[in-house]
Amino acid sequence: MILRRLATAFRKQDWFTVLVETLIVVFGVFIGLQVNNWNAARIEHAQERDYLVRLHEDFTESAAGQSRDIHFLGQQLSDQGVILKSLKACAVAPEDSEAFQRGVNTLGYINPPRFFRRTVDEMAAAGTIDIIRNERIKEALASIVALVEWRSAGYDQSTRVTEHYRYIVEEQVQYDLTRTYADQFLGDFVGVDFDIEALCRNPLTVSAITAVSYTTRERQRAYRPLLEQYEGFLPVLDAELGRR
């Protein structure tokens, strides 16, 4: 209709009508573009908020998992201390028996850094990291990912070291699958039959326990900064979500 009216106005040289119809077309195109831009911005803002919510969920899980692992490492260090004390005395006190067996069960069992990165990986794969407008969040996220990857590289080395020393101890004990003990981290663990005098006589036993204990402590120290980063990042996400 507009094109027909414009053609008619040109033939009649009705320049006022040509001007009015042209302005209507231009205004209509402008409004259409503005509506499209508004819709695109609204969709992008909704996607950004969805990412922020999911990042919050991931980091809440990461903090909880890392905190649990740090406490588990603390229990392992305590149990390893019981083993070393028992080896020095060449006797296991009755009250230390369960901790001694648990220490053998968990010797060298170290989890990798806890980082639930589902949303981070999805954003990286889709190339949508820049959809988050808060530069502080993007910088903190990049810093955390770099720290996790660094600690993960150290984890691979730690597992190779502890695996060797665990074998030294396992060759001298026997697991009793019919006997179990409850544990807050493991759910339960199986009993361990051992000859404390034979363990004492083998100089490799103490060396193996101390080497694993050193690595366990190193991992605990390495994971604490991760937990601090997770816990420090959550309030930043909370504040950003509060503005949405």
Biotite code that builds the C-alpha atoms (Angstrom):
import biotite.structure as struc

atoms = struc.array([
    struc.Atom([0.000, 0.000, 0.000], chain_id="A", res_id=1, res_name="MET", atom_name="CA", element="C"),
    struc.Atom([2.736, 2.498, 0.923], chain_id="A", res_id=2, res_name="ILE", atom_name="CA", element="C"),
    struc.Atom([4.717, 1.742, -2.239], chain_id="A", res_id=3, res_name="LEU", atom_name="CA", element="C"),
    struc.Atom([1.599, 2.221, -4.365], chain_id="A", res_id=4, res_name="ARG", atom_name="CA", element="C"),
    struc.Atom([0.869, 5.563, -2.703], chain_id="A", res_id=5, res_name="ARG", atom_name="CA", element="C"),
    struc.Atom([4.481, 6.643, -3.194], chain_id="A", res_id=6, res_name="LEU", atom_name="CA", element="C"),
    struc.Atom([4.364, 5.720, -6.888], chain_id="A", res_id=7, res_name="ALA", atom_name="CA", element="C"),
    struc.Atom([1.138, 7.661, -7.307], chain_id="A", res_id=8, res_name="THR", atom_name="CA", element="C"),
    struc.Atom([2.570, 10.679, -5.475], chain_id="A", res_id=9, res_name="ALA", atom_name="CA", element="C"),
    struc.Atom([5.684, 10.632, -7.699], chain_id="A", res_id=10, res_name="PHE", atom_name="CA", element="C"),
    struc.Atom([3.567, 10.595, -10.845], chain_id="A", res_id=11, res_name="ARG", atom_name="CA", element="C"),
    struc.Atom([1.527, 13.523, -9.538], chain_id="A", res_id=12, res_name="LYS", atom_name="CA", element="C"),
    struc.Atom([4.691, 15.187, -8.228], chain_id="A", res_id=13, res_name="GLN", atom_name="CA", element="C"),
    struc.Atom([2.983, 15.458, -4.848], chain_id="A", res_id=14, res_name="ASP", atom_name="CA", element="C"),
    struc.Atom([6.181, 15.959, -2.906], chain_id="A", res_id=15, res_name="TRP", atom_name="CA", element="C"),
    struc.Atom([4.483, 16.517, 0.425], chain_id="A", res_id=16, res_name="PHE", atom_name="CA", element="C"),
    struc.Atom([2.856, 13.089, 0.212], chain_id="A", res_id=17, res_name="THR", atom_name="CA", element="C"),
    struc.Atom([6.178, 11.588, -0.879], chain_id="A", res_id=18, res_name="VAL", atom_name="CA", element="C"),
    struc.Atom([7.826, 13.104, 2.191], chain_id="A", res_id=19, res_name="LEU", atom_name="CA", element="C"),
    struc.Atom([5.116, 11.919, 4.577], chain_id="A", res_id=20, res_name="VAL", atom_name="CA", element="C"),
    struc.Atom([5.072, 8.375, 3.176], chain_id="A", res_id=21, res_name="GLU", atom_name="CA", element="C"),
    struc.Atom([8.890, 8.204, 3.254], chain_id="A", res_id=22, res_name="THR", atom_name="CA", element="C"),
    struc.Atom([8.924, 9.326, 6.871], chain_id="A", res_id=23, res_name="LEU", atom_name="CA", element="C"),
    struc.Atom([6.334, 6.667, 7.718], chain_id="A", res_id=24, res_name="ILE", atom_name="CA", element="C"),
    struc.Atom([8.520, 3.989, 6.113], chain_id="A", res_id=25, res_name="VAL", atom_name="CA", element="C"),
    struc.Atom([11.672, 5.216, 7.860], chain_id="A", res_id=26, res_name="VAL", atom_name="CA", element="C"),
    struc.Atom([9.884, 5.487, 11.193], chain_id="A", res_id=27, res_name="PHE", atom_name="CA", element="C"),
    struc.Atom([8.414, 2.009, 10.784], chain_id="A", res_id=28, res_name="GLY", atom_name="CA", element="C"),
    struc.Atom([11.835, 0.529, 10.022], chain_id="A", res_id=29, res_name="VAL", atom_name="CA", element="C"),
    struc.Atom([13.333, 2.386, 12.988], chain_id="A", res_id=30, res_name="PHE", atom_name="CA", element="C"),
    struc.Atom([10.646, 1.126, 15.358], chain_id="A", res_id=31, res_name="ILE", atom_name="CA", element="C"),
    struc.Atom([11.089, -2.414, 14.032], chain_id="A", res_id=32, res_name="GLY", atom_name="CA", element="C"),
    struc.Atom([14.838, -2.293, 14.599], chain_id="A", res_id=33, res_name="LEU", atom_name="CA", element="C"),
    struc.Atom([14.363, -0.889, 18.085], chain_id="A", res_id=34, res_name="GLN", atom_name="CA", element="C"),
    struc.Atom([11.911, -3.650, 18.978], chain_id="A", res_id=35, res_name="VAL", atom_name="CA", element="C"),
    struc.Atom([14.326, -6.275, 17.650], chain_id="A", res_id=36, res_name="ASN", atom_name="CA", element="C"),
    struc.Atom([17.184, -4.742, 19.605], chain_id="A", res_id=37, res_name="ASN", atom_name="CA", element="C"),
    struc.Atom([15.051, -4.607, 22.746], chain_id="A", res_id=38, res_name="TRP", atom_name="CA", element="C"),
    struc.Atom([14.043, -8.249, 22.338], chain_id="A", res_id=39, res_name="ASN", atom_name="CA", element="C"),
    struc.Atom([17.671, -9.279, 21.738], chain_id="A", res_id=40, res_name="ALA", atom_name="CA", element="C"),
    struc.Atom([18.822, -7.332, 24.808], chain_id="A", res_id=41, res_name="ALA", atom_name="CA", element="C"),
    struc.Atom([16.033, -8.835, 26.920], chain_id="A", res_id=42, res_name="ARG", atom_name="CA", element="C"),
    struc.Atom([16.981, -12.363, 25.819], chain_id="A", res_id=43, res_name="ILE", atom_name="CA", element="C"),
    struc.Atom([20.680, -11.662, 26.485], chain_id="A", res_id=44, res_name="GLU", atom_name="CA", element="C"),
    struc.Atom([19.950, -10.271, 29.947], chain_id="A", res_id=45, res_name="HIS", atom_name="CA", element="C"),
    struc.Atom([17.814, -13.309, 30.765], chain_id="A", res_id=46, res_name="ALA", atom_name="CA", element="C"),
    struc.Atom([20.609, -15.612, 29.576], chain_id="A", res_id=47, res_name="GLN", atom_name="CA", element="C"),
    struc.Atom([23.159, -13.666, 31.619], chain_id="A", res_id=48, res_name="GLU", atom_name="CA", element="C"),
    struc.Atom([21.042, -14.024, 34.749], chain_id="A", res_id=49, res_name="ARG", atom_name="CA", element="C"),
    struc.Atom([20.600, -17.732, 34.063], chain_id="A", res_id=50, res_name="ASP", atom_name="CA", element="C"),
    struc.Atom([24.376, -18.129, 33.833], chain_id="A", res_id=51, res_name="TYR", atom_name="CA", element="C"),
    struc.Atom([24.849, -16.219, 37.096], chain_id="A", res_id=52, res_name="LEU", atom_name="CA", element="C"),
    struc.Atom([22.300, -18.411, 38.891], chain_id="A", res_id=53, res_name="VAL", atom_name="CA", element="C"),
    struc.Atom([23.936, -21.569, 37.596], chain_id="A", res_id=54, res_name="ARG", atom_name="CA", element="C"),
    struc.Atom([27.420, -20.291, 38.489], chain_id="A", res_id=55, res_name="LEU", atom_name="CA", element="C"),
    struc.Atom([26.146, -19.666, 42.002], chain_id="A", res_id=56, res_name="HIS", atom_name="CA", element="C"),
    struc.Atom([24.869, -23.243, 42.208], chain_id="A", res_id=57, res_name="GLU", atom_name="CA", element="C"),
    struc.Atom([28.165, -24.622, 40.877], chain_id="A", res_id=58, res_name="ASP", atom_name="CA", element="C"),
    struc.Atom([30.277, -22.616, 43.319], chain_id="A", res_id=59, res_name="PHE", atom_name="CA", element="C"),
    struc.Atom([28.024, -23.513, 46.239], chain_id="A", res_id=60, res_name="THR", atom_name="CA", element="C"),
    struc.Atom([28.624, -27.186, 45.404], chain_id="A", res_id=61, res_name="GLU", atom_name="CA", element="C"),
    struc.Atom([32.331, -26.552, 44.839], chain_id="A", res_id=62, res_name="SER", atom_name="CA", element="C"),
    struc.Atom([32.731, -24.865, 48.225], chain_id="A", res_id=63, res_name="ALA", atom_name="CA", element="C"),
    struc.Atom([30.828, -27.623, 50.028], chain_id="A", res_id=64, res_name="ALA", atom_name="CA", element="C"),
    struc.Atom([32.822, -30.371, 48.289], chain_id="A", res_id=65, res_name="GLY", atom_name="CA", element="C"),
    struc.Atom([36.179, -28.693, 48.833], chain_id="A", res_id=66, res_name="GLN", atom_name="CA", element="C"),
    struc.Atom([35.419, -28.034, 52.497], chain_id="A", res_id=67, res_name="SER", atom_name="CA", element="C"),
    struc.Atom([34.504, -31.687, 52.987], chain_id="A", res_id=68, res_name="ARG", atom_name="CA", element="C"),
    struc.Atom([37.708, -32.852, 51.269], chain_id="A", res_id=69, res_name="ASP", atom_name="CA", element="C"),
    struc.Atom([39.858, -30.563, 53.403], chain_id="A", res_id=70, res_name="ILE", atom_name="CA", element="C"),
    struc.Atom([38.299, -32.035, 56.551], chain_id="A", res_id=71, res_name="HIS", atom_name="CA", element="C"),
    struc.Atom([38.788, -35.535, 55.139], chain_id="A", res_id=72, res_name="PHE", atom_name="CA", element="C"),
    struc.Atom([42.473, -34.780, 54.584], chain_id="A", res_id=73, res_name="LEU", atom_name="CA", element="C"),
    struc.Atom([42.622, -33.567, 58.185], chain_id="A", res_id=74, res_name="GLY", atom_name="CA", element="C"),
    struc.Atom([41.204, -36.885, 59.377], chain_id="A", res_id=75, res_name="GLN", atom_name="CA", element="C"),
    struc.Atom([43.733, -38.747, 57.241], chain_id="A", res_id=76, res_name="GLN", atom_name="CA", element="C"),
    struc.Atom([46.597, -36.763, 58.757], chain_id="A", res_id=77, res_name="LEU", atom_name="CA", element="C"),
    struc.Atom([45.304, -37.559, 62.243], chain_id="A", res_id=78, res_name="SER", atom_name="CA", element="C"),
    struc.Atom([45.036, -41.266, 61.402], chain_id="A", res_id=79, res_name="ASP", atom_name="CA", element="C"),
    struc.Atom([48.499, -41.278, 59.863], chain_id="A", res_id=80, res_name="GLN", atom_name="CA", element="C"),
    struc.Atom([49.768, -39.746, 63.093], chain_id="A", res_id=81, res_name="GLY", atom_name="CA", element="C"),
    struc.Atom([48.204, -42.650, 64.979], chain_id="A", res_id=82, res_name="VAL", atom_name="CA", element="C"),
    struc.Atom([49.934, -45.131, 62.648], chain_id="A", res_id=83, res_name="ILE", atom_name="CA", element="C"),
    struc.Atom([53.322, -43.469, 63.140], chain_id="A", res_id=84, res_name="LEU", atom_name="CA", element="C"),
    struc.Atom([52.840, -43.369, 66.913], chain_id="A", res_id=85, res_name="LYS", atom_name="CA", element="C"),
    struc.Atom([51.919, -47.051, 66.894], chain_id="A", res_id=86, res_name="SER", atom_name="CA", element="C"),
    struc.Atom([54.927, -47.953, 64.742], chain_id="A", res_id=87, res_name="LEU", atom_name="CA", element="C"),
    struc.Atom([57.230, -46.075, 67.093], chain_id="A", res_id=88, res_name="LYS", atom_name="CA", element="C"),
    struc.Atom([55.815, -47.955, 70.089], chain_id="A", res_id=89, res_name="ALA", atom_name="CA", element="C"),
    struc.Atom([55.544, -51.166, 68.072], chain_id="A", res_id=90, res_name="CYS", atom_name="CA", element="C"),
    struc.Atom([52.075, -51.570, 69.550], chain_id="A", res_id=91, res_name="ALA", atom_name="CA", element="C"),
    struc.Atom([48.571, -50.356, 68.788], chain_id="A", res_id=92, res_name="VAL", atom_name="CA", element="C"),
    struc.Atom([46.575, -49.080, 71.750], chain_id="A", res_id=93, res_name="ALA", atom_name="CA", element="C"),
    struc.Atom([43.020, -50.477, 71.861], chain_id="A", res_id=94, res_name="PRO", atom_name="CA", element="C"),
    struc.Atom([41.537, -46.997, 71.520], chain_id="A", res_id=95, res_name="GLU", atom_name="CA", element="C"),
    struc.Atom([43.678, -46.421, 68.397], chain_id="A", res_id=96, res_name="ASP", atom_name="CA", element="C"),
    struc.Atom([42.774, -49.624, 66.580], chain_id="A", res_id=97, res_name="SER", atom_name="CA", element="C"),
    struc.Atom([39.944, -48.184, 64.499], chain_id="A", res_id=98, res_name="GLU", atom_name="CA", element="C"),
    struc.Atom([41.915, -45.051, 63.535], chain_id="A", res_id=99, res_name="ALA", atom_name="CA", element="C"),
    struc.Atom([44.901, -47.242, 62.619], chain_id="A", res_id=100, res_name="PHE", atom_name="CA", element="C"),
    struc.Atom([42.764, -49.398, 60.306], chain_id="A", res_id=101, res_name="GLN", atom_name="CA", element="C"),
    struc.Atom([41.032, -46.373, 58.811], chain_id="A", res_id=102, res_name="ARG", atom_name="CA", element="C"),
    struc.Atom([44.416, -44.769, 58.209], chain_id="A", res_id=103, res_name="GLY", atom_name="CA", element="C"),
    struc.Atom([45.563, -47.807, 56.251], chain_id="A", res_id=104, res_name="VAL", atom_name="CA", element="C"),
    struc.Atom([42.297, -47.822, 54.286], chain_id="A", res_id=105, res_name="ASN", atom_name="CA", element="C"),
    struc.Atom([42.595, -44.184, 53.252], chain_id="A", res_id=106, res_name="THR", atom_name="CA", element="C"),
    struc.Atom([46.362, -43.992, 52.855], chain_id="A", res_id=107, res_name="LEU", atom_name="CA", element="C"),
    struc.Atom([47.074, -41.895, 49.773], chain_id="A", res_id=108, res_name="GLY", atom_name="CA", element="C"),
    struc.Atom([43.398, -41.408, 48.919], chain_id="A", res_id=109, res_name="TYR", atom_name="CA", element="C"),
    struc.Atom([43.375, -37.785, 47.813], chain_id="A", res_id=110, res_name="ILE", atom_name="CA", element="C"),
    struc.Atom([40.620, -36.240, 45.720], chain_id="A", res_id=111, res_name="ASN", atom_name="CA", element="C"),
    struc.Atom([41.351, -33.796, 42.896], chain_id="A", res_id=112, res_name="PRO", atom_name="CA", element="C"),
    struc.Atom([40.344, -30.158, 43.374], chain_id="A", res_id=113, res_name="PRO", atom_name="CA", element="C"),
    struc.Atom([36.580, -29.871, 43.752], chain_id="A", res_id=114, res_name="ARG", atom_name="CA", element="C"),
    struc.Atom([35.339, -27.605, 41.001], chain_id="A", res_id=115, res_name="PHE", atom_name="CA", element="C"),
    struc.Atom([31.912, -28.025, 39.451], chain_id="A", res_id=116, res_name="PHE", atom_name="CA", element="C"),
    struc.Atom([32.609, -26.396, 36.102], chain_id="A", res_id=117, res_name="ARG", atom_name="CA", element="C"),
    struc.Atom([29.535, -27.335, 34.083], chain_id="A", res_id=118, res_name="ARG", atom_name="CA", element="C"),
    struc.Atom([28.477, -23.733, 33.500], chain_id="A", res_id=119, res_name="THR", atom_name="CA", element="C"),
    struc.Atom([32.030, -22.462, 32.980], chain_id="A", res_id=120, res_name="VAL", atom_name="CA", element="C"),
    struc.Atom([32.701, -25.103, 30.333], chain_id="A", res_id=121, res_name="ASP", atom_name="CA", element="C"),
    struc.Atom([29.371, -24.460, 28.615], chain_id="A", res_id=122, res_name="GLU", atom_name="CA", element="C"),
    struc.Atom([30.068, -20.727, 28.417], chain_id="A", res_id=123, res_name="MET", atom_name="CA", element="C"),
    struc.Atom([33.581, -21.333, 27.106], chain_id="A", res_id=124, res_name="ALA", atom_name="CA", element="C"),
    struc.Atom([32.343, -23.792, 24.456], chain_id="A", res_id=125, res_name="ALA", atom_name="CA", element="C"),
    struc.Atom([29.581, -21.431, 23.327], chain_id="A", res_id=126, res_name="ALA", atom_name="CA", element="C"),
    struc.Atom([31.833, -18.362, 23.404], chain_id="A", res_id=127, res_name="GLY", atom_name="CA", element="C"),
    struc.Atom([29.401, -16.548, 25.698], chain_id="A", res_id=128, res_name="THR", atom_name="CA", element="C"),
    struc.Atom([31.737, -15.539, 28.527], chain_id="A", res_id=129, res_name="ILE", atom_name="CA", element="C"),
    struc.Atom([31.386, -11.881, 27.506], chain_id="A", res_id=130, res_name="ASP", atom_name="CA", element="C"),
    struc.Atom([27.636, -12.034, 28.028], chain_id="A", res_id=131, res_name="ILE", atom_name="CA", element="C"),
    struc.Atom([28.478, -11.372, 31.685], chain_id="A", res_id=132, res_name="ILE", atom_name="CA", element="C"),
    struc.Atom([28.915, -7.617, 31.876], chain_id="A", res_id=133, res_name="ARG", atom_name="CA", element="C"),
    struc.Atom([30.428, -7.407, 35.354], chain_id="A", res_id=134, res_name="ASN", atom_name="CA", element="C"),
    struc.Atom([34.179, -7.301, 34.751], chain_id="A", res_id=135, res_name="GLU", atom_name="CA", element="C"),
    struc.Atom([34.925, -8.172, 38.367], chain_id="A", res_id=136, res_name="ARG", atom_name="CA", element="C"),
    struc.Atom([33.045, -11.459, 37.976], chain_id="A", res_id=137, res_name="ILE", atom_name="CA", element="C"),
    struc.Atom([34.825, -12.324, 34.728], chain_id="A", res_id=138, res_name="LYS", atom_name="CA", element="C"),
    struc.Atom([38.240, -11.561, 36.191], chain_id="A", res_id=139, res_name="GLU", atom_name="CA", element="C"),
    struc.Atom([37.531, -13.579, 39.354], chain_id="A", res_id=140, res_name="ALA", atom_name="CA", element="C"),
    struc.Atom([36.237, -16.486, 37.280], chain_id="A", res_id=141, res_name="LEU", atom_name="CA", element="C"),
    struc.Atom([39.362, -16.516, 35.109], chain_id="A", res_id=142, res_name="ALA", atom_name="CA", element="C"),
    struc.Atom([41.570, -16.391, 38.206], chain_id="A", res_id=143, res_name="SER", atom_name="CA", element="C"),
    struc.Atom([39.732, -19.302, 39.843], chain_id="A", res_id=144, res_name="ILE", atom_name="CA", element="C"),
    struc.Atom([39.876, -21.464, 36.719], chain_id="A", res_id=145, res_name="VAL", atom_name="CA", element="C"),
    struc.Atom([43.634, -20.829, 36.444], chain_id="A", res_id=146, res_name="ALA", atom_name="CA", element="C"),
    struc.Atom([44.157, -21.736, 40.114], chain_id="A", res_id=147, res_name="LEU", atom_name="CA", element="C"),
    struc.Atom([42.104, -24.939, 39.797], chain_id="A", res_id=148, res_name="VAL", atom_name="CA", element="C"),
    struc.Atom([44.057, -26.036, 36.734], chain_id="A", res_id=149, res_name="GLU", atom_name="CA", element="C"),
    struc.Atom([47.337, -25.364, 38.510], chain_id="A", res_id=150, res_name="TRP", atom_name="CA", element="C"),
    struc.Atom([46.270, -27.366, 41.572], chain_id="A", res_id=151, res_name="ARG", atom_name="CA", element="C"),
    struc.Atom([44.973, -30.145, 39.310], chain_id="A", res_id=152, res_name="SER", atom_name="CA", element="C"),
    struc.Atom([48.419, -30.513, 37.751], chain_id="A", res_id=153, res_name="ALA", atom_name="CA", element="C"),
    struc.Atom([49.879, -30.935, 41.238], chain_id="A", res_id=154, res_name="GLY", atom_name="CA", element="C"),
    struc.Atom([47.231, -33.524, 42.048], chain_id="A", res_id=155, res_name="TYR", atom_name="CA", element="C"),
    struc.Atom([48.357, -35.789, 39.198], chain_id="A", res_id=156, res_name="ASP", atom_name="CA", element="C"),
    struc.Atom([51.891, -35.742, 40.550], chain_id="A", res_id=157, res_name="GLN", atom_name="CA", element="C"),
    struc.Atom([50.679, -36.417, 44.098], chain_id="A", res_id=158, res_name="SER", atom_name="CA", element="C"),
    struc.Atom([48.708, -39.520, 43.096], chain_id="A", res_id=159, res_name="THR", atom_name="CA", element="C"),
    struc.Atom([51.731, -40.996, 41.351], chain_id="A", res_id=160, res_name="ARG", atom_name="CA", element="C"),
    struc.Atom([53.834, -40.490, 44.485], chain_id="A", res_id=161, res_name="VAL", atom_name="CA", element="C"),
    struc.Atom([51.314, -41.837, 47.006], chain_id="A", res_id=162, res_name="THR", atom_name="CA", element="C"),
    struc.Atom([50.404, -44.858, 44.873], chain_id="A", res_id=163, res_name="GLU", atom_name="CA", element="C"),
    struc.Atom([53.939, -46.251, 45.190], chain_id="A", res_id=164, res_name="HIS", atom_name="CA", element="C"),
    struc.Atom([54.037, -45.820, 48.974], chain_id="A", res_id=165, res_name="TYR", atom_name="CA", element="C"),
    struc.Atom([50.545, -47.233, 49.448], chain_id="A", res_id=166, res_name="ARG", atom_name="CA", element="C"),
    struc.Atom([51.636, -50.471, 47.797], chain_id="A", res_id=167, res_name="TYR", atom_name="CA", element="C"),
    struc.Atom([54.466, -50.825, 50.324], chain_id="A", res_id=168, res_name="ILE", atom_name="CA", element="C"),
    struc.Atom([51.963, -50.824, 53.183], chain_id="A", res_id=169, res_name="VAL", atom_name="CA", element="C"),
    struc.Atom([49.280, -52.893, 51.449], chain_id="A", res_id=170, res_name="GLU", atom_name="CA", element="C"),
    struc.Atom([51.756, -55.710, 50.811], chain_id="A", res_id=171, res_name="GLU", atom_name="CA", element="C"),
    struc.Atom([52.052, -56.132, 54.577], chain_id="A", res_id=172, res_name="GLN", atom_name="CA", element="C"),
    struc.Atom([48.382, -56.101, 55.571], chain_id="A", res_id=173, res_name="VAL", atom_name="CA", element="C"),
    struc.Atom([45.205, -57.951, 54.714], chain_id="A", res_id=174, res_name="GLN", atom_name="CA", element="C"),
    struc.Atom([41.702, -56.515, 54.352], chain_id="A", res_id=175, res_name="TYR", atom_name="CA", element="C"),
    struc.Atom([38.842, -58.288, 56.104], chain_id="A", res_id=176, res_name="ASP", atom_name="CA", element="C"),
    struc.Atom([35.709, -57.651, 54.024], chain_id="A", res_id=177, res_name="LEU", atom_name="CA", element="C"),
    struc.Atom([33.489, -59.197, 56.704], chain_id="A", res_id=178, res_name="THR", atom_name="CA", element="C"),
    struc.Atom([34.399, -56.473, 59.209], chain_id="A", res_id=179, res_name="ARG", atom_name="CA", element="C"),
    struc.Atom([33.312, -52.865, 58.662], chain_id="A", res_id=180, res_name="THR", atom_name="CA", element="C"),
    struc.Atom([33.389, -49.597, 60.592], chain_id="A", res_id=181, res_name="TYR", atom_name="CA", element="C"),
    struc.Atom([31.212, -46.533, 60.117], chain_id="A", res_id=182, res_name="ALA", atom_name="CA", element="C"),
    struc.Atom([32.848, -43.296, 58.996], chain_id="A", res_id=183, res_name="ASP", atom_name="CA", element="C"),
    struc.Atom([31.560, -39.783, 58.342], chain_id="A", res_id=184, res_name="GLN", atom_name="CA", element="C"),
    struc.Atom([33.490, -39.429, 55.082], chain_id="A", res_id=185, res_name="PHE", atom_name="CA", element="C"),
    struc.Atom([33.633, -42.965, 53.719], chain_id="A", res_id=186, res_name="LEU", atom_name="CA", element="C"),
    struc.Atom([30.251, -44.181, 54.860], chain_id="A", res_id=187, res_name="GLY", atom_name="CA", element="C"),
    struc.Atom([32.075, -47.251, 56.116], chain_id="A", res_id=188, res_name="ASP", atom_name="CA", element="C"),
    struc.Atom([35.432, -48.937, 55.650], chain_id="A", res_id=189, res_name="PHE", atom_name="CA", element="C"),
    struc.Atom([36.614, -52.536, 55.937], chain_id="A", res_id=190, res_name="VAL", atom_name="CA", element="C"),
    struc.Atom([38.733, -53.900, 58.720], chain_id="A", res_id=191, res_name="GLY", atom_name="CA", element="C"),
    struc.Atom([42.468, -54.409, 58.337], chain_id="A", res_id=192, res_name="VAL", atom_name="CA", element="C"),
    struc.Atom([44.419, -57.361, 59.751], chain_id="A", res_id=193, res_name="ASP", atom_name="CA", element="C"),
    struc.Atom([48.083, -56.609, 60.414], chain_id="A", res_id=194, res_name="PHE", atom_name="CA", element="C"),
    struc.Atom([51.125, -57.710, 62.357], chain_id="A", res_id=195, res_name="ASP", atom_name="CA", element="C"),
    struc.Atom([52.373, -54.589, 64.101], chain_id="A", res_id=196, res_name="ILE", atom_name="CA", element="C"),
    struc.Atom([55.726, -56.180, 64.948], chain_id="A", res_id=197, res_name="GLU", atom_name="CA", element="C"),
    struc.Atom([56.336, -57.087, 61.301], chain_id="A", res_id=198, res_name="ALA", atom_name="CA", element="C"),
    struc.Atom([55.384, -53.570, 60.266], chain_id="A", res_id=199, res_name="LEU", atom_name="CA", element="C"),
    struc.Atom([57.780, -52.135, 62.845], chain_id="A", res_id=200, res_name="CYS", atom_name="CA", element="C"),
    struc.Atom([60.674, -54.274, 61.639], chain_id="A", res_id=201, res_name="ARG", atom_name="CA", element="C"),
    struc.Atom([60.320, -53.071, 58.051], chain_id="A", res_id=202, res_name="ASN", atom_name="CA", element="C"),
    struc.Atom([62.046, -49.669, 57.762], chain_id="A", res_id=203, res_name="PRO", atom_name="CA", element="C"),
    struc.Atom([60.113, -48.975, 54.553], chain_id="A", res_id=204, res_name="LEU", atom_name="CA", element="C"),
    struc.Atom([56.845, -48.830, 56.488], chain_id="A", res_id=205, res_name="THR", atom_name="CA", element="C"),
    struc.Atom([57.627, -45.646, 58.384], chain_id="A", res_id=206, res_name="VAL", atom_name="CA", element="C"),
    struc.Atom([59.165, -44.095, 55.266], chain_id="A", res_id=207, res_name="SER", atom_name="CA", element="C"),
    struc.Atom([56.031, -44.856, 53.282], chain_id="A", res_id=208, res_name="ALA", atom_name="CA", element="C"),
    struc.Atom([53.665, -43.421, 55.921], chain_id="A", res_id=209, res_name="ILE", atom_name="CA", element="C"),
    struc.Atom([55.711, -40.246, 56.373], chain_id="A", res_id=210, res_name="THR", atom_name="CA", element="C"),
    struc.Atom([55.965, -39.720, 52.603], chain_id="A", res_id=211, res_name="ALA", atom_name="CA", element="C"),
    struc.Atom([52.195, -40.079, 52.154], chain_id="A", res_id=212, res_name="VAL", atom_name="CA", element="C"),
    struc.Atom([51.570, -37.873, 55.176], chain_id="A", res_id=213, res_name="SER", atom_name="CA", element="C"),
    struc.Atom([53.774, -35.163, 53.675], chain_id="A", res_id=214, res_name="TYR", atom_name="CA", element="C"),
    struc.Atom([51.804, -35.275, 50.412], chain_id="A", res_id=215, res_name="THR", atom_name="CA", element="C"),
    struc.Atom([48.489, -35.301, 52.270], chain_id="A", res_id=216, res_name="THR", atom_name="CA", element="C"),
    struc.Atom([49.473, -32.166, 54.175], chain_id="A", res_id=217, res_name="ARG", atom_name="CA", element="C"),
    struc.Atom([50.656, -30.515, 50.964], chain_id="A", res_id=218, res_name="GLU", atom_name="CA", element="C"),
    struc.Atom([47.303, -31.192, 49.310], chain_id="A", res_id=219, res_name="ARG", atom_name="CA", element="C"),
    struc.Atom([45.407, -29.829, 52.298], chain_id="A", res_id=220, res_name="GLN", atom_name="CA", element="C"),
    struc.Atom([47.433, -26.617, 52.123], chain_id="A", res_id=221, res_name="ARG", atom_name="CA", element="C"),
    struc.Atom([46.914, -26.443, 48.360], chain_id="A", res_id=222, res_name="ALA", atom_name="CA", element="C"),
    struc.Atom([43.134, -26.800, 48.633], chain_id="A", res_id=223, res_name="TYR", atom_name="CA", element="C"),
    struc.Atom([42.534, -24.188, 51.323], chain_id="A", res_id=224, res_name="ARG", atom_name="CA", element="C"),
    struc.Atom([43.150, -21.253, 48.943], chain_id="A", res_id=225, res_name="PRO", atom_name="CA", element="C"),
    struc.Atom([40.658, -22.841, 46.526], chain_id="A", res_id=226, res_name="LEU", atom_name="CA", element="C"),
    struc.Atom([37.987, -22.921, 49.215], chain_id="A", res_id=227, res_name="LEU", atom_name="CA", element="C"),
    struc.Atom([38.756, -19.308, 50.092], chain_id="A", res_id=228, res_name="GLU", atom_name="CA", element="C"),
    struc.Atom([38.357, -18.331, 46.434], chain_id="A", res_id=229, res_name="GLN", atom_name="CA", element="C"),
    struc.Atom([35.018, -20.162, 46.160], chain_id="A", res_id=230, res_name="TYR", atom_name="CA", element="C"),
    struc.Atom([33.662, -18.672, 49.368], chain_id="A", res_id=231, res_name="GLU", atom_name="CA", element="C"),
    struc.Atom([34.864, -15.193, 48.372], chain_id="A", res_id=232, res_name="GLY", atom_name="CA", element="C"),
    struc.Atom([33.272, -15.449, 44.922], chain_id="A", res_id=233, res_name="PHE", atom_name="CA", element="C"),
    struc.Atom([29.795, -16.388, 46.156], chain_id="A", res_id=234, res_name="LEU", atom_name="CA", element="C"),
    struc.Atom([29.035, -12.970, 47.765], chain_id="A", res_id=235, res_name="PRO", atom_name="CA", element="C"),
    struc.Atom([30.071, -11.273, 44.505], chain_id="A", res_id=236, res_name="VAL", atom_name="CA", element="C"),
    struc.Atom([27.545, -13.397, 42.635], chain_id="A", res_id=237, res_name="LEU", atom_name="CA", element="C"),
    struc.Atom([24.947, -12.738, 45.338], chain_id="A", res_id=238, res_name="ASP", atom_name="CA", element="C"),
    struc.Atom([25.420, -8.976, 44.964], chain_id="A", res_id=239, res_name="ALA", atom_name="CA", element="C"),
    struc.Atom([25.158, -9.135, 41.176], chain_id="A", res_id=240, res_name="GLU", atom_name="CA", element="C"),
    struc.Atom([22.026, -11.292, 41.297], chain_id="A", res_id=241, res_name="LEU", atom_name="CA", element="C"),
    struc.Atom([20.536, -8.881, 43.827], chain_id="A", res_id=242, res_name="GLY", atom_name="CA", element="C"),
    struc.Atom([20.741, -6.099, 41.232], chain_id="A", res_id=243, res_name="ARG", atom_name="CA", element="C"),
    struc.Atom([18.824, -8.143, 38.640], chain_id="A", res_id=244, res_name="ARG", atom_name="CA", element="C"),
])
